[in-house]
Amino acid sequence: MNILIQLSHPAHFHLYKNVAKNLIDDGHQVHIIIKTKDILEDLLQHANLPYYNILRNAHRKSKLGIFWDMLVRDWRIMVYCKKNKIDLLTGSTPEVAHVSWLLHKYSINTGEDDLSIVPAFGKVAGPFIQCFLAPIACKSGKLERKSVKYPGYQKLAYLHPKRFVPVREVVEKYGIEADKPYFLLRFASLKAHHDGGIHGITTEVAQHLIDMLTPHGRVLITSERELEPQFEQYRLHINPLDIHHVMAYATLYLGDSQSMAVEAAMLGVPSLRFNDFVGAKKISVLEELEHDYELTYGIASAAPEQLYEKVAELLAMPDLRSEWQQRRIRMLNDKIDVTAFFTWFIEKYPESAEITRQRATDDEFWRQF
């Protein structure tokens, strides 16, 4: 088949990178379409994956501008699909749904956020979605009838032990001693369309955390937003493809990033997320990881004292790493190799959607992944 994969965020690169390689190895033509977004292009270049950038000057600040950019991408992807005789489109974007509907092509939209977290996606893409592939934990709302659910998480597509093994030498080339305690802090920009009104780690909270952590080990910061001068000494300058190796050996992850909290959980690293998604805007995947597997903790930004108490509790915990690795094993025993499932699902679509729905509760079916 001629398969188009649209990536609109660095997280989507990680989700699809192994799937794309599998599809190519199986003889399919894979076309990766992107827009300019953060380090997305750098990731593709480092991974030697060919791609086509359809919109280099995106991210307009007004809602009208964002809507216009989407229409531009719709048009350009439609032209690209016609020119390259695309058979199937997949990705986490409204454009995948729009273009496949207009051209009467097969399409698979993927997602991990509850629809209540990204209501704009449901309104703009929902009516046109053909198939919505999501974890069982995800609450798809109005998209439920179009959903196909699987026992896994998107981030297991690249952090499942069959897909990723951390390498000590990768960590140590950055001057980090993998055998000694260190802490990874992540400051997100919180400027995405679904982040409106969301607050996270302030300068004061960051300084307090650093003061707590430095007696116990080294502090490393990776940040989407501009860092205050006093924090520059902690900044981690790293090839973006290596961040998961550094995360895997960390003693603790703290941040206001949802995605990296999930990634840390996938690797069996204790993680604390501190933002306003915790509480009123509960995210089902993170709720499952927190309450069913106890791999991560969420604390609202209005309660910094709770954050400090939890950090102190974890620092005092004996055998912290081995305990979290046991929790990770329990989680992995319940989940599948998402890359293997996605590869099969795309290659066998649309029959795969019906098969998966029919055998959703069949353990034997899921064991093949």
DRENRO-240751 format. One record per residue (C-alpha): residue number from 0; residue in one letter; x, y, z. Coordinates in steps of 0.02 Angstrom, whole numbers, plus 32768, in hexadecimal, padded with zeros to 4 digits. Last residue first. Layout:
DRENRO-240751
@marmar->NUM; torlo->A; x->X; y->Y; z->Z .
...
end
This chain:
DRENRO-240751
@marmar->368; torlo->F; x->8030; y->7E4B; z->83FB .
@marmar->367; torlo->Q; x->7FFB; y->7D97; z->83D9 .
@marmar->366; torlo->R; x->7FBF; y->7D92; z->848E .
@marmar->365; torlo->W; x->7F32; y->7E0C; z->8464 .
@marmar->364; torlo->F; x->7ECE; y->7D89; z->8403 .
@marmar->363; torlo->E; x->7EE6; y->7D04; z->8489 .
@marmar->362; torlo->D; x->7EA5; y->7D7C; z->850E .
@marmar->361; torlo->D; x->7DFF; y->7D8E; z->84B2 .
@marmar->360; torlo->T; x->7DA0; y->7E23; z->84FA .
@marmar->359; torlo->A; x->7DB3; y->7E92; z->8460 .
@marmar->358; torlo->R; x->7D9B; y->7E00; z->83E8 .
@marmar->357; torlo->Q; x->7D08; y->7E43; z->8385 .
@marmar->356; torlo->R; x->7D44; y->7EF8; z->838C .
@marmar->355; torlo->T; x->7DF4; y->7EC6; z->8359 .
@marmar->354; torlo->I; x->7DB7; y->7E5D; z->82C7 .
@marmar->353; torlo->E; x->7D46; y->7EEA; z->8289 .
@marmar->352; torlo->A; x->7DD3; y->7F68; z->828E .
@marmar->351; torlo->S; x->7E4F; y->7EEF; z->8240 .
@marmar->350; torlo->E; x->7DDF; y->7ED4; z->81A9 .
@marmar->349; torlo->P; x->7DF3; y->7F8D; z->817C .
@marmar->348; torlo->Y; x->7E8B; y->7F85; z->8188 .
@marmar->347; torlo->K; x->7EFF; y->7EEE; z->8181 .
@marmar->346; torlo->E; x->7FA3; y->7F4C; z->8169 .
@marmar->345; torlo->I; x->7F72; y->7FD9; z->81DD .
@marmar->344; torlo->F; x->7F38; y->7F67; z->826B .
@marmar->343; torlo->W; x->7FCF; y->7EF3; z->825B .
@marmar->342; torlo->T; x->8049; y->7F84; z->8268 .
@marmar->341; torlo->F; x->7FE5; y->7FD4; z->82F4 .
@marmar->340; torlo->F; x->7FE4; y->7F31; z->8358 .
@marmar->339; torlo->A; x->809E; y->7F12; z->8345 .
@marmar->338; torlo->T; x->80C4; y->7FC6; z->8375 .
@marmar->337; torlo->V; x->804F; y->7FBC; z->840C .
@marmar->336; torlo->D; x->80AA; y->7F29; z->845B .
@marmar->335; torlo->I; x->801C; y->7EFA; z->84D0 .
@marmar->334; torlo->K; x->7FE7; y->7F22; z->8582 .
@marmar->333; torlo->D; x->7FB5; y->7EC5; z->8622 .
@marmar->332; torlo->N; x->8060; y->7E76; z->8641 .
@marmar->331; torlo->L; x->80AF; y->7F1F; z->861B .
@marmar->330; torlo->M; x->8054; y->7F6F; z->86AE .
@marmar->329; torlo->R; x->808F; y->7EE9; z->8728 .
@marmar->328; torlo->I; x->813F; y->7EF9; z->86E4 .
@marmar->327; torlo->R; x->8139; y->7FB5; z->8700 .
@marmar->326; torlo->R; x->8105; y->7F9E; z->87B4 .
@marmar->325; torlo->Q; x->8199; y->7F2B; z->87CE .
@marmar->324; torlo->Q; x->820B; y->7FAD; z->877E .
@marmar->323; torlo->W; x->81C2; y->802F; z->87F3 .
@marmar->322; torlo->E; x->81F0; y->7FC9; z->888D .
@marmar->321; torlo->S; x->829F; y->7FA7; z->884A .
@marmar->320; torlo->R; x->82BC; y->8062; z->8831 .
@marmar->319; torlo->L; x->827D; y->809A; z->88DB .
@marmar->318; torlo->D; x->82DE; y->8016; z->893D .
@marmar->317; torlo->P; x->82C4; y->8079; z->89DE .
@marmar->316; torlo->M; x->824A; y->810D; z->89D7 .
@marmar->315; torlo->A; x->828E; y->81AC; z->8A24 .
@marmar->314; torlo->L; x->829E; y->8206; z->897D .
@marmar->313; torlo->L; x->81ED; y->81CF; z->8951 .
@marmar->312; torlo->E; x->81A1; y->8218; z->89F0 .
@marmar->311; torlo->A; x->8203; y->82BA; z->89DD .
@marmar->310; torlo->V; x->81C4; y->82CE; z->892A .
@marmar->309; torlo->K; x->8112; y->82A8; z->8965 .
@marmar->308; torlo->E; x->811D; y->832C; z->89EE .
@marmar->307; torlo->Y; x->8162; y->83AD; z->8975 .
@marmar->306; torlo->L; x->80D4; y->838F; z->88FB .
@marmar->305; torlo->Q; x->8052; y->8398; z->8984 .
@marmar->304; torlo->E; x->809B; y->843F; z->89BA .
@marmar->303; torlo->P; x->8089; y->847C; z->8906 .
@marmar->302; torlo->A; x->7FCA; y->8469; z->890E .
@marmar->301; torlo->A; x->7F7B; y->84E6; z->8896 .
@marmar->300; torlo->S; x->7FDD; y->849B; z->8804 .
@marmar->299; torlo->A; x->7F7C; y->83F9; z->8814 .
@marmar->298; torlo->I; x->7FDD; y->835B; z->883F .
@marmar->297; torlo->G; x->7FE4; y->82BE; z->87D4 .
@marmar->296; torlo->Y; x->8044; y->8222; z->8803 .
@marmar->295; torlo->T; x->8093; y->819C; z->8795 .
@marmar->294; torlo->L; x->80B5; y->80E1; z->8796 .
@marmar->293; torlo->E; x->802F; y->80AC; z->8812 .
@marmar->292; torlo->Y; x->7FEE; y->8025; z->879B .
@marmar->291; torlo->D; x->7F32; y->8033; z->87AB .
@marmar->290; torlo->H; x->7F25; y->80E0; z->87FB .
@marmar->289; torlo->E; x->7FB0; y->8142; z->87A6 .
@marmar->288; torlo->L; x->7FC1; y->80EA; z->86FF .
@marmar->287; torlo->E; x->7F04; y->80DF; z->86EF .
@marmar->286; torlo->E; x->7EEE; y->8197; z->871A .
@marmar->285; torlo->L; x->7F76; y->81C3; z->869E .
@marmar->284; torlo->V; x->7F1B; y->8169; z->8612 .
@marmar->283; torlo->S; x->7E74; y->81B2; z->864A .
@marmar->282; torlo->I; x->7EA8; y->8268; z->864A .
@marmar->281; torlo->K; x->7E51; y->82C6; z->86D7 .
@marmar->280; torlo->K; x->7E27; y->837B; z->86B0 .
@marmar->279; torlo->A; x->7DD8; y->83A8; z->8759 .
@marmar->278; torlo->G; x->7E64; y->835C; z->87BF .
@marmar->277; torlo->V; x->7F0D; y->8357; z->8769 .
@marmar->276; torlo->F; x->7F08; y->83B2; z->86C3 .
@marmar->275; torlo->D; x->7F35; y->844B; z->8729 .
@marmar->274; torlo->N; x->7FEE; y->8422; z->8733 .
@marmar->273; torlo->F; x->8073; y->83C4; z->8795 .
@marmar->272; torlo->R; x->80A4; y->831B; z->8752 .
@marmar->271; torlo->L; x->810B; y->82A6; z->87BF .
@marmar->270; torlo->S; x->8162; y->820D; z->8779 .
@marmar->269; torlo->P; x->81B6; y->8175; z->87C4 .
@marmar->268; torlo->V; x->8219; y->811F; z->8738 .
@marmar->267; torlo->G; x->81D7; y->8077; z->86FD .
@marmar->266; torlo->L; x->81FA; y->809A; z->8645 .
@marmar->265; torlo->M; x->8143; y->80A6; z->8611 .
@marmar->264; torlo->A; x->8124; y->8114; z->86AA .
@marmar->263; torlo->A; x->81AD; y->818B; z->8672 .
@marmar->262; torlo->E; x->815B; y->8196; z->85C7 .
@marmar->261; torlo->V; x->80B2; y->81BC; z->8617 .
@marmar->260; torlo->A; x->80FE; y->824B; z->867B .
@marmar->259; torlo->M; x->8158; y->8283; z->85DD .
@marmar->258; torlo->S; x->80B3; y->8297; z->8582 .
@marmar->257; torlo->Q; x->8058; y->82F7; z->860A .
@marmar->256; torlo->S; x->80DE; y->837D; z->8619 .
@marmar->255; torlo->D; x->80DA; y->83E5; z->86B8 .
@marmar->254; torlo->G; x->8175; y->8391; z->86F9 .
@marmar->253; torlo->L; x->81CC; y->831B; z->8770 .
@marmar->252; torlo->Y; x->8227; y->8279; z->8744 .
@marmar->251; torlo->L; x->8284; y->8215; z->87C9 .
@marmar->250; torlo->T; x->831E; y->81A9; z->87DB .
@marmar->249; torlo->A; x->834B; y->81BD; z->8724 .
@marmar->248; torlo->Y; x->8393; y->8128; z->86C4 .
@marmar->247; torlo->A; x->8300; y->8118; z->864C .
@marmar->246; torlo->M; x->82F0; y->81D4; z->8634 .
@marmar->245; torlo->V; x->83A1; y->81E3; z->85EF .
@marmar->244; torlo->H; x->8381; y->8157; z->8573 .
@marmar->243; torlo->H; x->82D8; y->81A5; z->854A .
@marmar->242; torlo->I; x->832A; y->824D; z->8521 .
@marmar->241; torlo->D; x->83A1; y->8205; z->849F .
@marmar->240; torlo->L; x->833E; y->8228; z->8401 .
@marmar->239; torlo->P; x->8331; y->82DF; z->8433 .
@marmar->238; torlo->N; x->83EF; y->82F1; z->8428 .
@marmar->237; torlo->I; x->8416; y->8343; z->84CF .
@marmar->236; torlo->H; x->8440; y->83E6; z->8525 .
@marmar->235; torlo->L; x->8400; y->83CE; z->85D7 .
@marmar->234; torlo->R; x->83E4; y->8473; z->8631 .
@marmar->233; torlo->Y; x->8419; y->8474; z->86E8 .
@marmar->232; torlo->Q; x->848D; y->850B; z->86DF .
@marmar->231; torlo->E; x->8405; y->8568; z->8680 .
@marmar->230; torlo->F; x->8393; y->8566; z->8719 .
@marmar->229; torlo->Q; x->83CC; y->860A; z->8767 .
@marmar->228; torlo->P; x->83B5; y->8663; z->86BF .
@marmar->227; torlo->E; x->82FA; y->8639; z->86B4 .
@marmar->226; torlo->L; x->82D8; y->85B9; z->862D .
@marmar->225; torlo->E; x->8278; y->85DF; z->858D .
@marmar->224; torlo->R; x->81F0; y->855F; z->856F .
@marmar->223; torlo->E; x->81FC; y->84B0; z->8528 .
@marmar->222; torlo->S; x->8272; y->847B; z->85B2 .
@marmar->221; torlo->T; x->82E8; y->83ED; z->85E0 .
@marmar->220; torlo->I; x->8331; y->83FD; z->868E .
@marmar->219; torlo->L; x->83B1; y->838C; z->86E3 .
@marmar->218; torlo->V; x->83CC; y->8388; z->87A0 .
@marmar->217; torlo->R; x->845B; y->8320; z->87E9 .
@marmar->216; torlo->G; x->8445; y->82BD; z->8888 .
@marmar->215; torlo->H; x->83FE; y->82B5; z->8938 .
@marmar->214; torlo->P; x->8434; y->835F; z->897F .
@marmar->213; torlo->T; x->83FE; y->83AC; z->88D7 .
@marmar->212; torlo->L; x->834A; y->836F; z->88E2 .
@marmar->211; torlo->M; x->82F8; y->83DD; z->8965 .
@marmar->210; torlo->D; x->834B; y->8480; z->892C .
@marmar->209; torlo->I; x->8320; y->8453; z->8878 .
@marmar->208; torlo->L; x->826B; y->8436; z->88A8 .
@marmar->207; torlo->H; x->8260; y->84DD; z->8903 .
@marmar->206; torlo->Q; x->82AC; y->8537; z->886E .
@marmar->205; torlo->A; x->8230; y->84E8; z->87F6 .
@marmar->204; torlo->V; x->819D; y->8514; z->8867 .
@marmar->203; torlo->E; x->81D2; y->85CA; z->8870 .
@marmar->202; torlo->T; x->81F1; y->85D7; z->87B5 .
@marmar->201; torlo->T; x->8145; y->858D; z->8793 .
@marmar->200; torlo->I; x->811E; y->84D8; z->8766 .
@marmar->199; torlo->G; x->8074; y->84C4; z->8716 .
@marmar->198; torlo->H; x->7FDD; y->852A; z->86E2 .
@marmar->197; torlo->I; x->7F51; y->84FF; z->8669 .
@marmar->196; torlo->G; x->7EDD; y->858B; z->8632 .
@marmar->195; torlo->G; x->7EE0; y->8550; z->857C .
@marmar->194; torlo->D; x->7F47; y->84B1; z->856A .
@marmar->193; torlo->H; x->7ED6; y->8461; z->84E5 .
@marmar->192; torlo->H; x->7F0F; y->84DC; z->845F .
@marmar->191; torlo->A; x->7FC6; y->84BB; z->848B .
@marmar->190; torlo->K; x->8021; y->853F; z->84F0 .
@marmar->189; torlo->L; x->8050; y->84DC; z->858B .
@marmar->188; torlo->S; x->810A; y->84FF; z->8565 .
@marmar->187; torlo->A; x->8141; y->8464; z->85C4 .
@marmar->186; torlo->F; x->81C7; y->8465; z->864B .
@marmar->185; torlo->R; x->8217; y->83BB; z->8664 .
@marmar->184; torlo->L; x->8282; y->8389; z->86F9 .
@marmar->183; torlo->L; x->82F1; y->82EE; z->86F8 .
@marmar->182; torlo->F; x->8342; y->82BB; z->879C .
@marmar->181; torlo->Y; x->83E9; y->8268; z->87B7 .
@marmar->180; torlo->P; x->8428; y->81DF; z->882A .
@marmar->179; torlo->K; x->84CE; y->818C; z->87FC .
@marmar->178; torlo->D; x->84E1; y->80F0; z->8793 .
@marmar->177; torlo->A; x->84BA; y->8148; z->86EF .
@marmar->176; torlo->E; x->8543; y->81C9; z->8707 .
@marmar->175; torlo->I; x->8512; y->8258; z->8694 .
@marmar->174; torlo->G; x->859C; y->82AA; z->862D .
@marmar->173; torlo->Y; x->852F; y->82AE; z->8591 .
@marmar->172; torlo->K; x->8589; y->8216; z->8548 .
@marmar->171; torlo->E; x->8558; y->81BC; z->85E9 .
@marmar->170; torlo->V; x->84A0; y->81B0; z->85BC .
@marmar->169; torlo->V; x->84C0; y->8163; z->8510 .
@marmar->168; torlo->E; x->853F; y->80EC; z->855D .
@marmar->167; torlo->R; x->84BC; y->80AB; z->85D8 .
@marmar->166; torlo->V; x->844A; y->8072; z->854D .
@marmar->165; torlo->P; x->838F; y->8066; z->856D .
@marmar->164; torlo->V; x->8335; y->7FD8; z->8513 .
@marmar->163; torlo->F; x->82A4; y->800C; z->84A4 .
@marmar->162; torlo->R; x->822F; y->7FB1; z->842D .
@marmar->161; torlo->K; x->8215; y->7F05; z->847B .
@marmar->160; torlo->P; x->8222; y->7F57; z->8527 .
@marmar->159; torlo->H; x->818B; y->7FC4; z->84FA .
@marmar->158; torlo->L; x->81C3; y->8079; z->84F1 .
@marmar->157; torlo->Y; x->81A0; y->809E; z->8439 .
@marmar->156; torlo->A; x->80EF; y->8063; z->8419 .
@marmar->155; torlo->L; x->80DC; y->8059; z->84D6 .
@marmar->154; torlo->K; x->80C4; y->8115; z->84CD .
@marmar->153; torlo->Q; x->801C; y->80FE; z->847A .
@marmar->152; torlo->Y; x->7FDD; y->809D; z->850F .
@marmar->151; torlo->G; x->7F9E; y->7FEB; z->8515 .
@marmar->150; torlo->P; x->7F09; y->7F78; z->851B .
@marmar->149; torlo->Y; x->7EB6; y->7FA8; z->8475 .
@marmar->148; torlo->K; x->7E16; y->8004; z->8449 .
@marmar->147; torlo->V; x->7DC4; y->801F; z->839F .
@marmar->146; torlo->S; x->7D5C; y->80BC; z->839D .
@marmar->145; torlo->K; x->7CD9; y->80F7; z->8323 .
@marmar->144; torlo->R; x->7C4A; y->80DA; z->839E .
@marmar->143; torlo->E; x->7CB1; y->812A; z->8427 .
@marmar->142; torlo->L; x->7CD0; y->81C9; z->83C4 .
@marmar->141; torlo->K; x->7C49; y->8228; z->8422 .
@marmar->140; torlo->G; x->7CAA; y->820E; z->84C4 .
@marmar->139; torlo->S; x->7D52; y->81BA; z->84A3 .
@marmar->138; torlo->K; x->7D80; y->8193; z->8557 .
@marmar->137; torlo->C; x->7E2E; y->8147; z->854C .
@marmar->136; torlo->A; x->7E56; y->80B6; z->85C1 .
@marmar->135; torlo->I; x->7E3D; y->8035; z->8536 .
@marmar->134; torlo->P; x->7EC4; y->808C; z->84D2 .
@marmar->133; torlo->A; x->7E92; y->80E1; z->842F .
@marmar->132; torlo->L; x->7E79; y->80C1; z->8374 .
@marmar->131; torlo->F; x->7DF3; y->8131; z->832B .
@marmar->130; torlo->C; x->7DAF; y->80F0; z->8285 .
@marmar->129; torlo->Q; x->7D55; y->814F; z->81FB .
@marmar->128; torlo->I; x->7D61; y->81FE; z->8242 .
@marmar->127; torlo->F; x->7D03; y->8283; z->81DE .
@marmar->126; torlo->P; x->7C82; y->82BA; z->825E .
@marmar->125; torlo->G; x->7D04; y->82B8; z->82E9 .
@marmar->124; torlo->A; x->7D8C; y->8323; z->8299 .
@marmar->123; torlo->V; x->7D5C; y->83D7; z->82BF .
@marmar->122; torlo->K; x->7CE5; y->83BD; z->8351 .
@marmar->121; torlo->G; x->7D42; y->832C; z->83A1 .
@marmar->120; torlo->F; x->7DE9; y->8382; z->838B .
@marmar->119; torlo->A; x->7DA5; y->8420; z->83DD .
@marmar->118; torlo->P; x->7D71; y->83B9; z->8474 .
@marmar->117; torlo->V; x->7E26; y->8387; z->849B .
@marmar->116; torlo->I; x->7E25; y->835F; z->8556 .
@marmar->115; torlo->S; x->7D6E; y->8326; z->8554 .
@marmar->114; torlo->L; x->7D99; y->82B3; z->84C3 .
@marmar->113; torlo->D; x->7E0C; y->8252; z->8536 .
@marmar->112; torlo->D; x->7EBE; y->8259; z->84F5 .
@marmar->111; torlo->E; x->7F10; y->81BF; z->84A9 .
@marmar->110; torlo->G; x->7EED; y->81D1; z->83F0 .
@marmar->109; torlo->T; x->7F02; y->817C; z->8347 .
@marmar->108; torlo->N; x->7E9F; y->81A0; z->82A9 .
@marmar->107; torlo->I; x->7E99; y->8114; z->8229 .
@marmar->106; torlo->S; x->7E6C; y->8139; z->8175 .
@marmar->105; torlo->Y; x->7E31; y->80DF; z->80D8 .
@marmar->104; torlo->K; x->7E14; y->814F; z->8043 .
@marmar->103; torlo->H; x->7D75; y->819F; z->8002 .
@marmar->102; torlo->L; x->7DD3; y->823B; z->7FC6 .
@marmar->101; torlo->L; x->7D70; y->82BA; z->802C .
@marmar->100; torlo->W; x->7D5E; y->8247; z->80C2 .
@marmar->99; torlo->S; x->7E16; y->8215; z->80BD .
@marmar->98; torlo->V; x->7E44; y->82CD; z->80B4 .
@marmar->97; torlo->H; x->7DDB; y->8304; z->8148 .
@marmar->96; torlo->A; x->7E05; y->8274; z->81BE .
@marmar->95; torlo->V; x->7EC1; y->827D; z->81A2 .
@marmar->94; torlo->E; x->7EB6; y->833B; z->81AA .
@marmar->93; torlo->P; x->7E67; y->8334; z->8258 .
@marmar->92; torlo->T; x->7F0D; y->82F1; z->829C .
@marmar->91; torlo->S; x->7F4B; y->825A; z->82FD .
@marmar->90; torlo->G; x->7F8F; y->81F9; z->8269 .
@marmar->89; torlo->T; x->7F61; y->817E; z->81E2 .
@marmar->88; torlo->L; x->7F38; y->8187; z->8129 .
@marmar->87; torlo->L; x->7F1A; y->80F3; z->80B5 .
@marmar->86; torlo->D; x->7F25; y->80D3; z->7FFA .
@marmar->85; torlo->I; x->7F8D; y->8169; z->7FC2 .
@marmar->84; torlo->K; x->7F9B; y->817E; z->7F06 .
@marmar->83; torlo->N; x->8034; y->81F0; z->7F0F .
@marmar->82; torlo->K; x->7FEC; y->8284; z->7EB1 .
@marmar->81; torlo->K; x->7F3E; y->826F; z->7EF9 .
@marmar->80; torlo->C; x->7F7F; y->825F; z->7FAA .
@marmar->79; torlo->Y; x->7FF2; y->82F7; z->7F97 .
@marmar->78; torlo->V; x->7F63; y->8363; z->7F57 .
@marmar->77; torlo->M; x->7EF7; y->832D; z->7FEA .
@marmar->76; torlo->I; x->7F87; y->834C; z->8061 .
@marmar->75; torlo->R; x->7F9D; y->83FC; z->801D .
@marmar->74; torlo->W; x->7EE4; y->8425; z->802A .
@marmar->73; torlo->D; x->7ECC; y->83E3; z->80DA .
@marmar->72; torlo->R; x->7F6E; y->8437; z->8113 .
@marmar->71; torlo->V; x->7F2E; y->84DF; z->80D4 .
@marmar->70; torlo->L; x->7E87; y->84BF; z->812A .
@marmar->69; torlo->M; x->7EE3; y->849B; z->81CD .
@marmar->68; torlo->D; x->7F48; y->853A; z->81BD .
@marmar->67; torlo->W; x->7EA7; y->859D; z->81A5 .
@marmar->66; torlo->F; x->7E5F; y->8553; z->8246 .
@marmar->65; torlo->I; x->7EFC; y->8583; z->82A6 .
@marmar->64; torlo->G; x->7EF3; y->8633; z->825E .
@marmar->63; torlo->L; x->7E3C; y->8644; z->828D .
@marmar->62; torlo->K; x->7E65; y->860A; z->833C .
@marmar->61; torlo->S; x->7EEA; y->8691; z->8346 .
@marmar->60; torlo->K; x->7FA2; y->866F; z->836D .
@marmar->59; torlo->R; x->7FDC; y->8628; z->82C8 .
@marmar->58; torlo->H; x->803A; y->8585; z->82E4 .
@marmar->57; torlo->A; x->8072; y->8563; z->8230 .
@marmar->56; torlo->N; x->80FE; y->85A3; z->81C3 .
@marmar->55; torlo->R; x->814D; y->8501; z->8183 .
@marmar->54; torlo->L; x->80AE; y->84B0; z->8142 .
@marmar->53; torlo->I; x->80B5; y->8415; z->80D1 .
@marmar->52; torlo->N; x->815A; y->83D0; z->810F .
@marmar->51; torlo->Y; x->8181; y->832E; z->80B3 .
@marmar->50; torlo->Y; x->81DA; y->829F; z->8109 .
@marmar->49; torlo->P; x->8267; y->8222; z->80F6 .
@marmar->48; torlo->L; x->829A; y->81C5; z->8196 .
@marmar->47; torlo->N; x->8353; y->81CF; z->81BE .
@marmar->46; torlo->A; x->8330; y->81C6; z->827A .
@marmar->45; torlo->H; x->8394; y->8264; z->829B .
@marmar->44; torlo->Q; x->8337; y->82BB; z->820E .
@marmar->43; torlo->L; x->828E; y->8283; z->824E .
@marmar->42; torlo->L; x->82B5; y->82BE; z->82FE .
@marmar->41; torlo->D; x->82F6; y->8366; z->82C1 .
@marmar->40; torlo->E; x->8256; y->8382; z->825E .
@marmar->39; torlo->L; x->81EA; y->8364; z->82F7 .
@marmar->38; torlo->I; x->8253; y->83D3; z->836A .
@marmar->37; torlo->D; x->81CD; y->8458; z->8388 .
@marmar->36; torlo->K; x->8146; y->844D; z->8302 .
@marmar->35; torlo->T; x->8158; y->8470; z->8248 .
@marmar->34; torlo->K; x->80D3; y->840B; z->81EE .
@marmar->33; torlo->I; x->80E8; y->8355; z->81BE .
@marmar->32; torlo->I; x->80C2; y->82D2; z->8139 .
@marmar->31; torlo->I; x->8114; y->8227; z->813C .
@marmar->30; torlo->H; x->80F5; y->81C0; z->809F .
@marmar->29; torlo->V; x->810B; y->8104; z->80B5 .
@marmar->28; torlo->Q; x->8111; y->8090; z->801E .
@marmar->27; torlo->H; x->80EE; y->7FDF; z->805B .
@marmar->26; torlo->G; x->8168; y->7F4E; z->804A .
@marmar->25; torlo->D; x->815E; y->7EFD; z->80F6 .
@marmar->24; torlo->D; x->8200; y->7F53; z->8129 .
@marmar->23; torlo->I; x->81AF; y->7FFB; z->8100 .
@marmar->22; torlo->L; x->8119; y->7FCF; z->816C .
@marmar->21; torlo->N; x->818A; y->7F9B; z->81FC .
@marmar->20; torlo->K; x->81F1; y->803B; z->81ED .
@marmar->19; torlo->A; x->8152; y->80A5; z->81F1 .
@marmar->18; torlo->V; x->8111; y->8048; z->828A .
@marmar->17; torlo->N; x->81B7; y->8064; z->82E2 .
@marmar->16; torlo->K; x->81B1; y->8120; z->82C5 .
@marmar->15; torlo->Y; x->80F4; y->8132; z->82DD .
@marmar->14; torlo->L; x->80DD; y->815A; z->8395 .
@marmar->13; torlo->H; x->8188; y->81AB; z->83A6 .
@marmar->12; torlo->F; x->8164; y->8221; z->8317 .
@marmar->11; torlo->H; x->80B7; y->8242; z->835D .
@marmar->10; torlo->A; x->8103; y->8281; z->83FF .
@marmar->9; torlo->P; x->8169; y->82FF; z->839A .
@marmar->8; torlo->H; x->80C5; y->834E; z->8360 .
@marmar->7; torlo->S; x->8065; y->835E; z->82BB .
@marmar->6; torlo->L; x->808E; y->82B9; z->8269 .
@marmar->5; torlo->Q; x->8029; y->827C; z->81D4 .
@marmar->4; torlo->I; x->8047; y->81CA; z->8199 .
@marmar->3; torlo->L; x->8017; y->81A6; z->80E4 .
@marmar->2; torlo->I; x->8016; y->80F1; z->80A9 .
@marmar->1; torlo->N; x->802A; y->80B8; z->7FF5 .
@marmar->0; torlo->M; x->8000; y->8000; z->8000 .
end
